[in-house]
């Protein structure tokens, strides 16, 4: 991509983010599915099923990106080297 591409919310929402999926148990020992995004170390979306998690995480991702853009935070894109302290 060239540097003159407008990096707005739509640009970021269309990137191929690195999803990390898994299942766990809640405090009542009920299973749930979660989605994390490698490029956003504090991002996690949980739902009762994998299907609901895949449907819902994009709403949370959109809000996260909107806030980061408003705050002028660095948004690491898929394929970029992430800060070592994130690991």
MDTraj code that builds the backbone (N, CA, C; nanometers):
import mdtraj as md
import numpy as np

residues = "UNK UNK UNK UNK UNK UNK UNK UNK UNK UNK UNK UNK UNK UNK UNK UNK UNK UNK UNK UNK UNK UNK UNK UNK UNK UNK UNK UNK UNK UNK UNK UNK UNK UNK UNK UNK UNK UNK UNK UNK UNK UNK UNK UNK UNK UNK UNK UNK UNK UNK UNK UNK UNK UNK UNK UNK UNK UNK UNK UNK UNK UNK UNK UNK UNK UNK UNK UNK UNK UNK UNK UNK UNK UNK UNK UNK UNK UNK UNK UNK UNK UNK UNK UNK UNK UNK UNK".split()
xyz = np.array([
    [0.0839, -0.1183, 0.0000],
    [0.0000, 0.0000, 0.0000],
    [0.0881, 0.1243, 0.0000],
    [0.0359, 0.2266, -0.0588],
    [0.1100, 0.3516, -0.0594],
    [0.0778, 0.4307, 0.0653],
    [0.1673, 0.5237, 0.0971],
    [0.1495, 0.6025, 0.2185],
    [0.0320, 0.6988, 0.2106],
    [-0.0197, 0.7261, 0.0889],
    [-0.1277, 0.8227, 0.0780],
    [-0.2663, 0.7594, 0.0905],
    [-0.2737, 0.6332, 0.1281],
    [-0.4016, 0.5677, 0.1517],
    [-0.4620, 0.6251, 0.2791],
    [-0.5907, 0.6628, 0.2705],
    [-0.6592, 0.7161, 0.3884],
    [-0.6881, 0.6005, 0.4844],
    [-0.6271, 0.6065, 0.6012],
    [-0.6440, 0.4993, 0.6993],
    [-0.7534, 0.5391, 0.7974],
    [-0.8772, 0.5150, 0.7548],
    [-0.9924, 0.5457, 0.8376],
    [-1.0503, 0.4154, 0.8929],
    [-1.1645, 0.4259, 0.9566],
    [-1.2253, 0.3085, 1.0202],
    [-1.2516, 0.1973, 0.9184],
    [-1.2969, 0.2340, 0.7984],
    [-1.3250, 0.1322, 0.6970],
    [-1.1974, 0.0623, 0.6507],
    [-1.0900, 0.1375, 0.6377],
    [-0.9611, 0.0779, 0.6006],
    [-0.9230, -0.0298, 0.7022],
    [-0.9263, 0.0058, 0.8302],
    [-0.8847, -0.0885, 0.9342],
    [-0.9809, -0.2063, 0.9481],
    [-1.1101, -0.1835, 0.9301],
    [-1.2067, -0.2926, 0.9438],
    [-1.1911, -0.3974, 0.8335],
    [-1.1312, -0.3599, 0.7231],
    [-1.1151, -0.4529, 0.6117],
    [-0.9806, -0.5240, 0.6096],
    [-0.8983, -0.5029, 0.7106],
    [-0.7710, -0.5739, 0.7181],
    [-0.7932, -0.7172, 0.7667],
    [-0.7002, -0.8037, 0.7347],
    [-0.7085, -0.9445, 0.7732],
    [-0.6397, -0.9634, 0.9086],
    [-0.7104, -0.9318, 1.0174],
    [-0.6546, -0.9375, 1.1523],
    [-0.6235, -1.0811, 1.1913],
    [-0.5268, -1.0976, 1.2795],
    [-0.4864, -1.2297, 1.3275],
    [-0.5752, -1.2683, 1.4458],
    [-0.6742, -1.3530, 1.4190],
    [-0.7674, -1.3947, 1.5241],
    [-0.7097, -1.5122, 1.6018],
    [-0.7270, -1.5052, 1.7321],
    [-0.6895, -1.6144, 1.8218],
    [-0.8191, -1.6597, 1.8880],
    [-0.8602, -1.7825, 1.8593],
    [-0.9874, -1.8329, 1.9107],
    [-0.9638, -1.9420, 2.0139],
    [-1.0560, -1.9506, 2.1073],
    [-1.0457, -2.0556, 2.2069],
    [-1.1745, -2.0707, 2.2854],
    [-1.1754, -2.1690, 2.3733],
    [-1.2885, -2.1906, 2.4632],
    [-1.2362, -2.1983, 2.6053],
    [-1.3238, -2.1642, 2.6978],
    [-1.2884, -2.1674, 2.8396],
    [-1.4172, -2.1844, 2.9181],
    [-1.4052, -2.1867, 3.0492],
    [-1.5215, -2.1978, 3.1373],
    [-1.5359, -2.0695, 3.2167],
    [-1.6621, -2.0261, 3.2346],
    [-1.6850, -1.9074, 3.3168],
    [-1.6849, -1.9467, 3.4651],
    [-1.7178, -1.8512, 3.5517],
    [-1.7138, -1.8766, 3.6964],
    [-1.8122, -1.9840, 3.7414],
    [-1.9168, -2.0069, 3.6609],
    [-2.0153, -2.1103, 3.6922],
    [-1.9868, -2.2408, 3.6187],
    [-1.8678, -2.2509, 3.5616],
    [-1.8233, -2.3696, 3.4878],
    [-1.9016, -2.3930, 3.3587],
    [-1.9595, -2.2869, 3.3029],
    [-2.0268, -2.2956, 3.1738],
    [-1.9265, -2.2607, 3.0640],
    [-1.9271, -2.3354, 2.9544],
    [-1.8312, -2.3066, 2.8472],
    [-1.8675, -2.1791, 2.7712],
    [-1.7647, -2.1110, 2.7234],
    [-1.7842, -1.9958, 2.6353],
    [-1.6710, -1.9933, 2.5341],
    [-1.6928, -1.9224, 2.4272],
    [-1.5935, -1.9098, 2.3213],
    [-1.5396, -1.7677, 2.3229],
    [-1.4102, -1.7521, 2.2995],
    [-1.3525, -1.6177, 2.2968],
    [-1.2727, -1.5957, 2.1692],
    [-1.2622, -1.4690, 2.1334],
    [-1.1788, -1.4270, 2.0212],
    [-1.0901, -1.3144, 2.0700],
    [-0.9618, -1.3306, 2.0475],
    [-0.8644, -1.2250, 2.0734],
    [-0.8049, -1.1860, 1.9387],
    [-0.7463, -1.0681, 1.9318],
    [-0.6797, -1.0234, 1.8099],
    [-0.5348, -0.9938, 1.8452],
    [-0.4435, -1.0623, 1.7790],
    [-0.3008, -1.0526, 1.8107],
    [-0.2519, -0.9081, 1.8099],
    [-0.2989, -0.8287, 1.7157],
    [-0.2511, -0.6917, 1.7002],
    [-0.3077, -0.5956, 1.8048],
    [-0.4043, -0.6418, 1.8844],
    [-0.4633, -0.5621, 1.9925],
    [-0.4505, -0.6419, 2.1222],
    [-0.3454, -0.6213, 2.1994],
    [-0.3183, -0.7079, 2.3141],
    [-0.4268, -0.7083, 2.4217],
    [-0.5093, -0.6062, 2.4297],
    [-0.6126, -0.6036, 2.5337],
    [-0.7499, -0.6402, 2.4786],
    [-0.7583, -0.6841, 2.3549],
    [-0.8863, -0.7140, 2.2918],
    [-0.9284, -0.8570, 2.3221],
    [-1.0524, -0.8725, 2.3677],
    [-1.1122, -1.0053, 2.3850],
    [-1.2633, -0.9911, 2.3729],
    [-1.3239, -1.0808, 2.2976],
    [-1.4690, -1.0831, 2.2847],
    [-1.5149, -1.2238, 2.3175],
    [-1.6156, -1.2349, 2.4037],
    [-1.6643, -1.3654, 2.4490],
    [-1.8114, -1.3821, 2.4144],
    [-1.8490, -1.5049, 2.3838],
    [-1.9886, -1.5383, 2.3558],
    [-2.0106, -1.6853, 2.3906],
    [-2.1370, -1.7243, 2.3961],
    [-2.1687, -1.8625, 2.4323],
    [-2.1286, -1.9624, 2.3248],
    [-2.1267, -1.9184, 2.1986],
    [-2.0901, -2.0087, 2.0896],
    [-1.9853, -1.9433, 2.0000],
    [-1.9166, -2.0261, 1.9233],
    [-1.8176, -1.9754, 1.8284],
    [-1.8851, -1.8855, 1.7250],
    [-2.0019, -1.9275, 1.6785],
    [-2.0737, -1.8508, 1.5773],
    [-2.1074, -1.7111, 1.6282],
    [-2.1567, -1.7024, 1.7513],
    [-2.1911, -1.5715, 1.8095],
    [-2.0663, -1.4864, 1.8303],
    [-1.9568, -1.5499, 1.8683],
    [-1.8317, -1.4755, 1.8869],
    [-1.7838, -1.4182, 1.7540],
    [-1.7901, -1.4989, 1.6478],
    [-1.7473, -1.4514, 1.5163],
    [-1.8388, -1.3414, 1.4635],
    [-1.9673, -1.3482, 1.4963],
    [-2.0609, -1.2430, 1.4555],
    [-2.0361, -1.1142, 1.5334],
    [-2.0054, -1.1268, 1.6615],
    [-2.0031, -1.0105, 1.7494],
    [-1.8718, -0.9372, 1.7653],
    [-1.7597, -1.0027, 1.7407],
    [-1.6319, -0.9369, 1.7714],
    [-1.6078, -0.8136, 1.6862],
    [-1.6647, -0.8095, 1.5669],
    [-1.6400, -0.6955, 1.4777],
    [-1.6996, -0.5661, 1.5322],
    [-1.8110, -0.5744, 1.6031],
    [-1.8682, -0.4528, 1.6647],
    [-1.7712, -0.3962, 1.7673],
    [-1.7151, -0.4841, 1.8497],
    [-1.6194, -0.4398, 1.9507],
    [-1.4908, -0.3899, 1.8849],
    [-1.4468, -0.4566, 1.7793],
    [-1.3275, -0.4127, 1.7073],
    [-1.3488, -0.2733, 1.6498],
    [-1.4655, -0.2487, 1.5912],
    [-1.4957, -0.1163, 1.5348],
    [-1.4861, -0.0090, 1.6431],
    [-1.5436, -0.0336, 1.7589],
    [-1.5377, 0.0639, 1.8687],
    [-1.3943, 0.0851, 1.9161],
    [-1.3187, -0.0228, 1.9257],
    [-1.1783, -0.0127, 1.9675],
    [-1.0994, 0.0736, 1.8702],
    [-1.1161, 0.0482, 1.7417],
    [-1.0435, 0.1248, 1.6402],
    [-1.0875, 0.2706, 1.6407],
    [-1.2171, 0.2956, 1.6553],
    [-1.2664, 0.4340, 1.6597],
    [-1.1996, 0.5118, 1.7725],
    [-1.1930, 0.4519, 1.8895],
    [-1.1317, 0.5185, 2.0049],
    [-0.9828, 0.5406, 1.9809],
    [-0.9158, 0.4399, 1.9269],
    [-0.7722, 0.4541, 1.9006],
    [-0.7449, 0.5642, 1.7983],
    [-0.8282, 0.5737, 1.6953],
    [-0.8119, 0.6801, 1.5961],
    [-0.8346, 0.8170, 1.6594],
    [-0.9398, 0.8282, 1.7409],
    [-0.9692, 0.9554, 1.8086],
    [-0.8554, 0.9971, 1.9007],
    [-0.7948, 0.8999, 1.9678],
    [-0.6868, 0.9288, 2.0627],
    [-0.5499, 0.9416, 1.9959],
    [-0.5437, 0.9111, 1.8671],
    [-0.4159, 0.9177, 1.7968],
    [-0.3208, 0.8046, 1.8324],
    [-0.3753, 0.6929, 1.8807],
    [-0.2930, 0.5779, 1.9181],
    [-0.2408, 0.5054, 1.7943],
    [-0.1279, 0.4412, 1.8084],
    [-0.0696, 0.3609, 1.7009],
    [-0.1525, 0.2344, 1.6851],
    [-0.1908, 0.2045, 1.5621],
    [-0.2625, 0.0813, 1.5317],
    [-0.1687, -0.0063, 1.4492],
    [-0.1277, -0.1169, 1.5073],
    [-0.0407, -0.2105, 1.4369],
    [-0.1255, -0.2929, 1.3410],
    [-0.0792, -0.3036, 1.2188],
    [-0.1519, -0.3774, 1.1165],
    [-0.0994, -0.5202, 1.1073],
    [-0.1818, -0.6119, 1.0551],
    [-0.1358, -0.7495, 1.0378],
    [-0.0052, -0.7527, 0.9584],
    [0.0895, -0.8316, 1.0068],
    [0.2182, -0.8439, 0.9405],
    [0.3252, -0.7507, 0.9944],
    [0.2850, -0.6476, 1.0684],
    [0.3836, -0.5574, 1.1284],
    [0.4442, -0.6232, 1.2517],
    [0.5689, -0.5899, 1.2788],
    [0.6337, -0.6405, 1.3997],
    [0.5726, -0.5711, 1.5211],
    [0.5307, -0.6511, 1.6166],
    [0.4674, -0.5979, 1.7372],
    [0.5727, -0.5723, 1.8441],
    [0.5455, -0.4805, 1.9352],
    [0.6418, -0.4518, 2.0427],
    [0.6741, -0.5777, 2.1237],
    [0.7999, -0.5930, 2.1579],
    [0.8460, -0.7115, 2.2308],
    [0.7757, -0.7271, 2.3656],
    [0.7427, -0.6159, 2.4318],
    [0.6791, -0.6245, 2.5639],
    [0.5367, -0.6798, 2.5575],
    [0.4807, -0.6959, 2.4392],
    [0.3477, -0.7541, 2.4252],
    [0.3496, -0.9053, 2.4429],
    [0.4680, -0.9652, 2.4381],
    [0.4766, -1.1119, 2.4447],
    [0.5107, -1.1585, 2.5832],
])
top = md.Topology()
chain = top.add_chain()
for i, resn in enumerate(residues, 1):
    res = top.add_residue(resn, chain, resSeq=i)
    for name in ("N", "CA", "C"):
        top.add_atom(name, md.element.get_by_symbol(name[0]), res)
traj = md.Trajectory(xyz[None], top)
